Amino acid sequence: MPGRHVNDQQVRFYMTARITRPQAAAAAMAGISVATGRRIERDLRPPSSRKEVRAYRTRSDPLVVRF
């Protein structure tokens, strides 16, 4: 479901279902998209233990005076 965060319970359910079912079926059972299932398989840590991504500047400020 777009716009909703995946919780630990969904990840555990997905990984349990993934043992015996294809990726698409396990994702549908857990209520997540197939793309989210792929992302979960790349990083097996539960969402609660991942560091939050914060918004930050990706470029340095060109108007800052450096010495």
N, CA, C and O atoms as a Maestro MAE file, in Angstrom:
{
 s_m_m2io_version
 :::
 2.0.0
}

f_m_ct {
 s_m_title
 :::
 protein
 m_atom[268] {
  # First column is atom index #
  i_m_mmod_type
  r_m_x_coord
  r_m_y_coord
  r_m_z_coord
  i_m_residue_number
  s_m_chain_name
  s_m_pdb_residue_name
  s_m_pdb_atom_name
  i_m_atomic_number
  :::
  1 25 0.844 -1.161 0.000 1 A "MET " " N  " 7
  2 3 0.000 0.000 0.000 1 A "MET " " CA " 6
  3 2 0.903 1.244 0.000 1 A "MET " " C  " 6
  4 15 1.706 1.409 0.919 1 A "MET " " O  " 8
  5 25 0.794 2.097 -0.982 2 A "PRO " " N  " 7
  6 3 1.677 3.250 -1.085 2 A "PRO " " CA " 6
  7 2 1.481 4.231 0.074 2 A "PRO " " C  " 6
  8 15 0.364 4.458 0.539 2 A "PRO " " O  " 8
  9 25 2.582 4.793 0.516 3 A "GLY " " N  " 7
  10 3 2.509 5.788 1.550 3 A "GLY " " CA " 6
  11 2 2.468 5.243 2.963 3 A "GLY " " C  " 6
  12 15 2.427 6.018 3.918 3 A "GLY " " O  " 8
  13 25 2.478 3.937 3.117 4 A "ARG " " N  " 7
  14 3 2.451 3.332 4.448 4 A "ARG " " CA " 6
  15 2 3.796 2.682 4.732 4 A "ARG " " C  " 6
  16 15 4.391 2.073 3.843 4 A "ARG " " O  " 8
  17 25 4.278 2.807 5.961 5 A "HIS " " N  " 7
  18 3 5.539 2.190 6.339 5 A "HIS " " CA " 6
  19 2 5.331 0.708 6.608 5 A "HIS " " C  " 6
  20 15 4.282 0.295 7.101 5 A "HIS " " O  " 8
  21 25 6.340 -0.082 6.280 6 A "VAL " " N  " 7
  22 3 6.302 -1.515 6.546 6 A "VAL " " CA " 6
  23 2 6.745 -1.725 7.982 6 A "VAL " " C  " 6
  24 15 7.744 -1.150 8.413 6 A "VAL " " O  " 8
  25 25 6.009 -2.547 8.733 7 A "ASN " " N  " 7
  26 3 6.379 -2.776 10.130 7 A "ASN " " CA " 6
  27 2 7.095 -4.119 10.290 7 A "ASN " " C  " 6
  28 15 7.163 -4.910 9.349 7 A "ASN " " O  " 8
  29 25 7.618 -4.362 11.468 8 A "ASP " " N  " 7
  30 3 8.393 -5.578 11.743 8 A "ASP " " CA " 6
  31 2 7.559 -6.840 11.536 8 A "ASP " " C  " 6
  32 15 8.060 -7.847 11.036 8 A "ASP " " O  " 8
  33 25 6.310 -6.781 11.914 9 A "GLN " " N  " 7
  34 3 5.448 -7.951 11.784 9 A "GLN " " CA " 6
  35 2 5.281 -8.339 10.308 9 A "GLN " " C  " 6
  36 15 5.301 -9.524 9.975 9 A "GLN " " O  " 8
  37 25 5.120 -7.356 9.434 10 A "GLN " " N  " 7
  38 3 4.994 -7.653 8.011 10 A "GLN " " CA " 6
  39 2 6.277 -8.268 7.457 10 A "GLN " " C  " 6
  40 15 6.227 -9.181 6.634 10 A "GLN " " O  " 8
  41 25 7.422 -7.767 7.910 11 A "VAL " " N  " 7
  42 3 8.704 -8.304 7.444 11 A "VAL " " CA " 6
  43 2 8.853 -9.752 7.899 11 A "VAL " " C  " 6
  44 15 9.247 -10.611 7.110 11 A "VAL " " O  " 8
  45 25 8.540 -10.030 9.172 12 A "ARG " " N  " 7
  46 3 8.633 -11.406 9.671 12 A "ARG " " CA " 6
  47 2 7.694 -12.326 8.909 12 A "ARG " " C  " 6
  48 15 8.074 -13.438 8.542 12 A "ARG " " O  " 8
  49 25 6.465 -11.867 8.668 13 A "PHE " " N  " 7
  50 3 5.490 -12.674 7.941 13 A "PHE " " CA " 6
  51 2 5.949 -12.922 6.509 13 A "PHE " " C  " 6
  52 15 5.812 -14.031 5.993 13 A "PHE " " O  " 8
  53 25 6.496 -11.888 5.867 14 A "TYR " " N  " 7
  54 3 7.002 -12.020 4.504 14 A "TYR " " CA " 6
  55 2 8.123 -13.051 4.434 14 A "TYR " " C  " 6
  56 15 8.119 -13.920 3.563 14 A "TYR " " O  " 8
  57 25 9.089 -12.952 5.360 15 A "MET " " N  " 7
  58 3 10.226 -13.873 5.330 15 A "MET " " CA " 6
  59 2 9.798 -15.303 5.638 15 A "MET " " C  " 6
  60 15 10.374 -16.244 5.091 15 A "MET " " O  " 8
  61 25 8.807 -15.487 6.495 16 A "THR " " N  " 7
  62 3 8.288 -16.821 6.779 16 A "THR " " CA " 6
  63 2 7.587 -17.387 5.556 16 A "THR " " C  " 6
  64 15 7.782 -18.551 5.210 16 A "THR " " O  " 8
  65 25 6.778 -16.576 4.906 17 A "ALA " " N  " 7
  66 3 6.059 -17.035 3.713 17 A "ALA " " CA " 6
  67 2 7.016 -17.256 2.550 17 A "ALA " " C  " 6
  68 15 6.756 -18.083 1.676 17 A "ALA " " O  " 8
  69 25 8.109 -16.529 2.537 18 A "ARG " " N  " 7
  70 3 9.073 -16.603 1.425 18 A "ARG " " CA " 6
  71 2 9.788 -17.950 1.381 18 A "ARG " " C  " 6
  72 15 10.301 -18.342 0.333 18 A "ARG " " O  " 8
  73 25 9.827 -18.659 2.501 19 A "ILE " " N  " 7
  74 3 10.490 -19.963 2.549 19 A "ILE " " CA " 6
  75 2 9.843 -20.939 1.569 19 A "ILE " " C  " 6
  76 15 10.539 -21.704 0.900 19 A "ILE " " O  " 8
  77 25 8.515 -20.912 1.485 20 A "THR " " N  " 7
  78 3 7.807 -21.889 0.660 20 A "THR " " CA " 6
  79 2 7.089 -21.284 -0.545 20 A "THR " " C  " 6
  80 15 6.579 -22.023 -1.387 20 A "THR " " O  " 8
  81 25 7.040 -19.973 -0.641 21 A "ARG " " N  " 7
  82 3 6.269 -19.352 -1.726 21 A "ARG " " CA " 6
  83 2 7.138 -18.421 -2.555 21 A "ARG " " C  " 6
  84 15 8.179 -17.958 -2.090 21 A "ARG " " O  " 8
  85 25 6.706 -18.142 -3.796 22 A "PRO " " N  " 7
  86 3 7.431 -17.165 -4.621 22 A "PRO " " CA " 6
  87 2 7.325 -15.757 -4.029 22 A "PRO " " C  " 6
  88 15 6.485 -15.479 -3.173 22 A "PRO " " O  " 8
  89 25 8.194 -14.895 -4.510 23 A "GLN " " N  " 7
  90 3 8.276 -13.538 -3.990 23 A "GLN " " CA " 6
  91 2 6.946 -12.794 -4.085 23 A "GLN " " C  " 6
  92 15 6.524 -12.146 -3.126 23 A "GLN " " O  " 8
  93 25 6.289 -12.886 -5.236 24 A "ALA " " N  " 7
  94 3 5.032 -12.151 -5.430 24 A "ALA " " CA " 6
  95 2 3.947 -12.648 -4.481 24 A "ALA " " C  " 6
  96 15 3.201 -11.840 -3.928 24 A "ALA " " O  " 8
  97 25 3.846 -13.941 -4.284 25 A "ALA " " N  " 7
  98 3 2.820 -14.492 -3.393 25 A "ALA " " CA " 6
  99 2 3.093 -14.114 -1.938 25 A "ALA " " C  " 6
  100 15 2.175 -13.743 -1.206 25 A "ALA " " O  " 8
  101 25 4.349 -14.208 -1.524 26 A "ALA " " N  " 7
  102 3 4.703 -13.860 -0.141 26 A "ALA " " CA " 6
  103 2 4.454 -12.377 0.120 26 A "ALA " " C  " 6
  104 15 3.982 -12.008 1.195 26 A "ALA " " O  " 8
  105 25 4.768 -11.531 -0.852 27 A "ALA " " N  " 7
  106 3 4.540 -10.097 -0.696 27 A "ALA " " CA " 6
  107 2 3.048 -9.794 -0.594 27 A "ALA " " C  " 6
  108 15 2.637 -8.976 0.229 27 A "ALA " " O  " 8
  109 25 2.241 -10.443 -1.419 28 A "ALA " " N  " 7
  110 3 0.799 -10.218 -1.368 28 A "ALA " " CA " 6
  111 2 0.223 -10.662 -0.028 28 A "ALA " " C  " 6
  112 15 -0.652 -9.995 0.524 28 A "ALA " " O  " 8
  113 25 0.708 -11.782 0.496 29 A "MET " " N  " 7
  114 3 0.231 -12.261 1.784 29 A "MET " " CA " 6
  115 2 0.594 -11.296 2.913 29 A "MET " " C  " 6
  116 15 -0.185 -11.108 3.847 29 A "MET " " O  " 8
  117 25 1.773 -10.687 2.826 30 A "ALA " " N  " 7
  118 3 2.226 -9.765 3.872 30 A "ALA " " CA " 6
  119 2 1.653 -8.360 3.690 30 A "ALA " " C  " 6
  120 15 1.804 -7.511 4.569 30 A "ALA " " O  " 8
  121 25 1.002 -8.112 2.567 31 A "GLY " " N  " 7
  122 3 0.409 -6.793 2.329 31 A "GLY " " CA " 6
  123 2 1.412 -5.754 1.895 31 A "GLY " " C  " 6
  124 15 1.249 -4.570 2.188 31 A "GLY " " O  " 8
  125 25 2.463 -6.187 1.190 32 A "ILE " " N  " 7
  126 3 3.479 -5.259 0.694 32 A "ILE " " CA " 6
  127 2 3.647 -5.483 -0.801 32 A "ILE " " C  " 6
  128 15 3.133 -6.461 -1.344 32 A "ILE " " O  " 8
  129 25 4.361 -4.586 -1.467 33 A "SER " " N  " 7
  130 3 4.589 -4.740 -2.894 33 A "SER " " CA " 6
  131 2 5.772 -5.669 -3.133 33 A "SER " " C  " 6
  132 15 6.560 -5.936 -2.226 33 A "SER " " O  " 8
  133 25 5.884 -6.157 -4.363 34 A "VAL " " N  " 7
  134 3 7.000 -7.028 -4.727 34 A "VAL " " CA " 6
  135 2 8.313 -6.266 -4.627 34 A "VAL " " C  " 6
  136 15 9.327 -6.833 -4.219 34 A "VAL " " O  " 8
  137 25 8.307 -4.985 -4.996 35 A "ALA " " N  " 7
  138 3 9.515 -4.163 -4.897 35 A "ALA " " CA " 6
  139 2 9.957 -4.030 -3.441 35 A "ALA " " C  " 6
  140 15 11.154 -4.060 -3.153 35 A "ALA " " O  " 8
  141 25 9.011 -3.884 -2.531 36 A "THR " " N  " 7
  142 3 9.356 -3.819 -1.112 36 A "THR " " CA " 6
  143 2 9.908 -5.156 -0.645 36 A "THR " " C  " 6
  144 15 10.824 -5.196 0.176 36 A "THR " " O  " 8
  145 25 9.361 -6.245 -1.158 37 A "GLY " " N  " 7
  146 3 9.887 -7.570 -0.835 37 A "GLY " " CA " 6
  147 2 11.338 -7.717 -1.260 37 A "GLY " " C  " 6
  148 15 12.152 -8.277 -0.525 37 A "GLY " " O  " 8
  149 25 11.663 -7.213 -2.446 38 A "ARG " " N  " 7
  150 3 13.059 -7.255 -2.912 38 A "ARG " " CA " 6
  151 2 13.952 -6.425 -1.994 38 A "ARG " " C  " 6
  152 15 15.067 -6.834 -1.668 38 A "ARG " " O  " 8
  153 25 13.461 -5.262 -1.581 39 A "ARG " " N  " 7
  154 3 14.229 -4.391 -0.697 39 A "ARG " " CA " 6
  155 2 14.455 -5.069 0.657 39 A "ARG " " C  " 6
  156 15 15.535 -4.948 1.235 39 A "ARG " " O  " 8
  157 25 13.455 -5.773 1.162 40 A "ILE " " N  " 7
  158 3 13.586 -6.490 2.427 40 A "ILE " " CA " 6
  159 2 14.640 -7.585 2.304 40 A "ILE " " C  " 6
  160 15 15.428 -7.795 3.226 40 A "ILE " " O  " 8
  161 25 14.659 -8.280 1.177 41 A "GLU " " N  " 7
  162 3 15.622 -9.368 0.993 41 A "GLU " " CA " 6
  163 2 17.051 -8.851 0.866 41 A "GLU " " C  " 6
  164 15 17.997 -9.571 1.184 41 A "GLU " " O  " 8
  165 25 17.218 -7.618 0.407 42 A "ARG " " N  " 7
  166 3 18.570 -7.041 0.327 42 A "ARG " " CA " 6
  167 2 19.101 -6.671 1.697 42 A "ARG " " C  " 6
  168 15 20.289 -6.841 1.970 42 A "ARG " " O  " 8
  169 25 18.228 -6.165 2.567 43 A "ASP " " N  " 7
  170 3 18.622 -5.760 3.914 43 A "ASP " " CA " 6
  171 2 17.705 -6.470 4.902 43 A "ASP " " C  " 6
  172 15 16.558 -6.063 5.085 43 A "ASP " " O  " 8
  173 25 18.196 -7.518 5.533 44 A "LEU " " N  " 7
  174 3 17.361 -8.390 6.353 44 A "LEU " " CA " 6
  175 2 17.043 -7.839 7.744 44 A "LEU " " C  " 6
  176 15 16.300 -8.468 8.498 44 A "LEU " " O  " 8
  177 25 17.593 -6.675 8.093 45 A "ARG " " N  " 7
  178 3 17.278 -6.102 9.400 45 A "ARG " " CA " 6
  179 2 15.821 -5.644 9.438 45 A "ARG " " C  " 6
  180 15 15.299 -5.165 8.431 45 A "ARG " " O  " 8
  181 25 15.169 -5.786 10.575 46 A "PRO " " N  " 7
  182 3 13.784 -5.288 10.676 46 A "PRO " " CA " 6
  183 2 13.761 -3.762 10.591 46 A "PRO " " C  " 6
  184 15 14.749 -3.113 10.934 46 A "PRO " " O  " 8
  185 25 12.665 -3.190 10.145 47 A "PRO " " N  " 7
  186 3 12.576 -1.736 9.984 47 A "PRO " " CA " 6
  187 2 12.859 -0.961 11.274 47 A "PRO " " C  " 6
  188 15 13.370 0.157 11.215 47 A "PRO " " O  " 8
  189 25 12.542 -1.525 12.415 48 A "SER " " N  " 7
  190 3 12.752 -0.804 13.671 48 A "SER " " CA " 6
  191 2 14.233 -0.642 14.009 48 A "SER " " C  " 6
  192 15 14.589 0.234 14.797 48 A "SER " " O  " 8
  193 25 15.095 -1.466 13.432 49 A "SER " " N  " 7
  194 3 16.516 -1.371 13.759 49 A "SER " " CA " 6
  195 2 17.319 -0.608 12.707 49 A "SER " " C  " 6
  196 15 18.517 -0.386 12.882 49 A "SER " " O  " 8
  197 25 16.671 -0.211 11.624 50 A "ARG " " N  " 7
  198 3 17.372 0.559 10.597 50 A "ARG " " CA " 6
  199 2 17.465 2.010 11.006 50 A "ARG " " C  " 6
  200 15 16.557 2.546 11.642 50 A "ARG " " O  " 8
  201 25 18.555 2.640 10.643 51 A "LYS " " N  " 7
  202 3 18.717 4.050 10.962 51 A "LYS " " CA " 6
  203 2 17.805 4.867 10.051 51 A "LYS " " C  " 6
  204 15 17.681 4.591 8.858 51 A "LYS " " O  " 8
  205 25 17.180 5.864 10.634 52 A "GLU " " N  " 7
  206 3 16.290 6.715 9.865 52 A "GLU " " CA " 6
  207 2 17.090 7.586 8.908 52 A "GLU " " C  " 6
  208 15 18.116 8.154 9.284 52 A "GLU " " O  " 8
  209 25 16.621 7.689 7.681 53 A "VAL " " N  " 7
  210 3 17.270 8.543 6.697 53 A "VAL " " CA " 6
  211 2 16.779 9.965 6.934 53 A "VAL " " C  " 6
  212 15 15.575 10.219 6.972 53 A "VAL " " O  " 8
  213 25 17.712 10.877 7.092 54 A "ARG " " N  " 7
  214 3 17.339 12.266 7.342 54 A "ARG " " CA " 6
  215 2 17.602 13.104 6.099 54 A "ARG " " C  " 6
  216 15 18.514 12.818 5.323 54 A "ARG " " O  " 8
  217 25 16.808 14.118 5.925 55 A "ALA " " N  " 7
  218 3 17.002 15.028 4.808 55 A "ALA " " CA " 6
  219 2 18.224 15.899 5.101 55 A "ALA " " C  " 6
  220 15 18.321 16.504 6.168 55 A "ALA " " O  " 8
  221 25 19.125 15.956 4.178 56 A "TYR " " N  " 7
  222 3 20.314 16.767 4.346 56 A "TYR " " CA " 6
  223 2 20.751 17.275 2.981 56 A "TYR " " C  " 6
  224 15 20.296 16.794 1.943 56 A "TYR " " O  " 8
  225 25 21.623 18.232 3.007 57 A "ARG " " N  " 7
  226 3 22.115 18.798 1.751 57 A "ARG " " CA " 6
  227 2 23.083 17.830 1.113 57 A "ARG " " C  " 6
  228 15 23.976 17.307 1.779 57 A "ARG " " O  " 8
  229 25 22.915 17.591 -0.156 58 A "THR " " N  " 7
  230 3 23.835 16.698 -0.855 58 A "THR " " CA " 6
  231 2 24.959 17.480 -1.528 58 A "THR " " C  " 6
  232 15 25.971 16.905 -1.930 58 A "THR " " O  " 8
  233 25 24.776 18.780 -1.645 59 A "ARG " " N  " 7
  234 3 25.815 19.637 -2.224 59 A "ARG " " CA " 6
  235 2 26.264 20.636 -1.182 59 A "ARG " " C  " 6
  236 15 25.472 21.083 -0.353 59 A "ARG " " O  " 8
  237 25 27.534 20.983 -1.226 60 A "SER " " N  " 7
  238 3 28.004 22.022 -0.323 60 A "SER " " CA " 6
  239 2 27.502 23.377 -0.831 60 A "SER " " C  " 6
  240 15 27.265 23.558 -2.026 60 A "SER " " O  " 8
  241 25 27.349 24.304 0.078 61 A "ASP " " N  " 7
  242 3 26.835 25.618 -0.256 61 A "ASP " " CA " 6
  243 2 27.895 26.393 -1.039 61 A "ASP " " C  " 6
  244 15 28.982 26.623 -0.508 61 A "ASP " " O  " 8
  245 25 27.621 26.808 -2.293 62 A "PRO " " N  " 7
  246 3 28.614 27.495 -3.104 62 A "PRO " " CA " 6
  247 2 28.915 28.915 -2.605 62 A "PRO " " C  " 6
  248 15 29.912 29.510 -3.015 62 A "PRO " " O  " 8
  249 25 28.071 29.461 -1.730 63 A "LEU " " N  " 7
  250 3 28.280 30.836 -1.265 63 A "LEU " " CA " 6
  251 2 29.038 30.915 0.049 63 A "LEU " " C  " 6
  252 15 29.295 32.007 0.555 63 A "LEU " " O  " 8
  253 25 29.394 29.778 0.597 64 A "VAL " " N  " 7
  254 3 30.168 29.768 1.850 64 A "VAL " " CA " 6
  255 2 31.604 30.155 1.518 64 A "VAL " " C  " 6
  256 15 32.195 29.642 0.568 64 A "VAL " " O  " 8
  257 25 32.161 31.075 2.322 65 A "VAL " " N  " 7
  258 3 33.519 31.533 2.130 65 A "VAL " " CA " 6
  259 2 34.453 30.545 2.827 65 A "VAL " " C  " 6
  260 15 34.343 30.322 4.033 65 A "VAL " " O  " 8
  261 25 35.365 29.959 2.068 66 A "ARG " " N  " 7
  262 3 36.336 29.023 2.648 66 A "ARG " " CA " 6
  263 2 37.715 29.619 2.586 66 A "ARG " " C  " 6
  264 15 38.085 30.258 1.601 66 A "ARG " " O  " 8
  265 25 38.469 29.411 3.630 67 A "PHE " " N  " 7
  266 3 39.841 29.940 3.660 67 A "PHE " " CA " 6
  267 2 40.838 28.830 3.519 67 A "PHE " " C  " 6
  268 15 42.043 29.079 3.521 67 A "PHE " " O  " 8
  :::
 }
 m_bond[267] {
  # First column is bond index #
  i_m_from
  i_m_to
  i_m_order
  :::
  1 1 2 1
  2 2 3 1
  3 3 4 2
  4 3 5 1
  5 5 6 1
  6 6 7 1
  7 7 8 2
  8 7 9 1
  9 9 10 1
  10 10 11 1
  11 11 12 2
  12 11 13 1
  13 13 14 1
  14 14 15 1
  15 15 16 2
  16 15 17 1
  17 17 18 1
  18 18 19 1
  19 19 20 2
  20 19 21 1
  21 21 22 1
  22 22 23 1
  23 23 24 2
  24 23 25 1
  25 25 26 1
  26 26 27 1
  27 27 28 2
  28 27 29 1
  29 29 30 1
  30 30 31 1
  31 31 32 2
  32 31 33 1
  33 33 34 1
  34 34 35 1
  35 35 36 2
  36 35 37 1
  37 37 38 1
  38 38 39 1
  39 39 40 2
  40 39 41 1
  41 41 42 1
  42 42 43 1
  43 43 44 2
  44 43 45 1
  45 45 46 1
  46 46 47 1
  47 47 48 2
  48 47 49 1
  49 49 50 1
  50 50 51 1
  51 51 52 2
  52 51 53 1
  53 53 54 1
  54 54 55 1
  55 55 56 2
  56 55 57 1
  57 57 58 1
  58 58 59 1
  59 59 60 2
  60 59 61 1
  61 61 62 1
  62 62 63 1
  63 63 64 2
  64 63 65 1
  65 65 66 1
  66 66 67 1
  67 67 68 2
  68 67 69 1
  69 69 70 1
  70 70 71 1
  71 71 72 2
  72 71 73 1
  73 73 74 1
  74 74 75 1
  75 75 76 2
  76 75 77 1
  77 77 78 1
  78 78 79 1
  79 79 80 2
  80 79 81 1
  81 81 82 1
  82 82 83 1
  83 83 84 2
  84 83 85 1
  85 85 86 1
  86 86 87 1
  87 87 88 2
  88 87 89 1
  89 89 90 1
  90 90 91 1
  91 91 92 2
  92 91 93 1
  93 93 94 1
  94 94 95 1
  95 95 96 2
  96 95 97 1
  97 97 98 1
  98 98 99 1
  99 99 100 2
  100 99 101 1
  101 101 102 1
  102 102 103 1
  103 103 104 2
  104 103 105 1
  105 105 106 1
  106 106 107 1
  107 107 108 2
  108 107 109 1
  109 109 110 1
  110 110 111 1
  111 111 112 2
  112 111 113 1
  113 113 114 1
  114 114 115 1
  115 115 116 2
  116 115 117 1
  117 117 118 1
  118 118 119 1
  119 119 120 2
  120 119 121 1
  121 121 122 1
  122 122 123 1
  123 123 124 2
  124 123 125 1
  125 125 126 1
  126 126 127 1
  127 127 128 2
  128 127 129 1
  129 129 130 1
  130 130 131 1
  131 131 132 2
  132 131 133 1
  133 133 134 1
  134 134 135 1
  135 135 136 2
  136 135 137 1
  137 137 138 1
  138 138 139 1
  139 139 140 2
  140 139 141 1
  141 141 142 1
  142 142 143 1
  143 143 144 2
  144 143 145 1
  145 145 146 1
  146 146 147 1
  147 147 148 2
  148 147 149 1
  149 149 150 1
  150 150 151 1
  151 151 152 2
  152 151 153 1
  153 153 154 1
  154 154 155 1
  155 155 156 2
  156 155 157 1
  157 157 158 1
  158 158 159 1
  159 159 160 2
  160 159 161 1
  161 161 162 1
  162 162 163 1
  163 163 164 2
  164 163 165 1
  165 165 166 1
  166 166 167 1
  167 167 168 2
  168 167 169 1
  169 169 170 1
  170 170 171 1
  171 171 172 2
  172 171 173 1
  173 173 174 1
  174 174 175 1
  175 175 176 2
  176 175 177 1
  177 177 178 1
  178 178 179 1
  179 179 180 2
  180 179 181 1
  181 181 182 1
  182 182 183 1
  183 183 184 2
  184 183 185 1
  185 185 186 1
  186 186 187 1
  187 187 188 2
  188 187 189 1
  189 189 190 1
  190 190 191 1
  191 191 192 2
  192 191 193 1
  193 193 194 1
  194 194 195 1
  195 195 196 2
  196 195 197 1
  197 197 198 1
  198 198 199 1
  199 199 200 2
  200 199 201 1
  201 201 202 1
  202 202 203 1
  203 203 204 2
  204 203 205 1
  205 205 206 1
  206 206 207 1
  207 207 208 2
  208 207 209 1
  209 209 210 1
  210 210 211 1
  211 211 212 2
  212 211 213 1
  213 213 214 1
  214 214 215 1
  215 215 216 2
  216 215 217 1
  217 217 218 1
  218 218 219 1
  219 219 220 2
  220 219 221 1
  221 221 222 1
  222 222 223 1
  223 223 224 2
  224 223 225 1
  225 225 226 1
  226 226 227 1
  227 227 228 2
  228 227 229 1
  229 229 230 1
  230 230 231 1
  231 231 232 2
  232 231 233 1
  233 233 234 1
  234 234 235 1
  235 235 236 2
  236 235 237 1
  237 237 238 1
  238 238 239 1
  239 239 240 2
  240 239 241 1
  241 241 242 1
  242 242 243 1
  243 243 244 2
  244 243 245 1
  245 245 246 1
  246 246 247 1
  247 247 248 2
  248 247 249 1
  249 249 250 1
  250 250 251 1
  251 251 252 2
  252 251 253 1
  253 253 254 1
  254 254 255 1
  255 255 256 2
  256 255 257 1
  257 257 258 1
  258 258 259 1
  259 259 260 2
  260 259 261 1
  261 261 262 1
  262 262 263 1
  263 263 264 2
  264 263 265 1
  265 265 266 1
  266 266 267 1
  267 267 268 2
  :::
 }
}
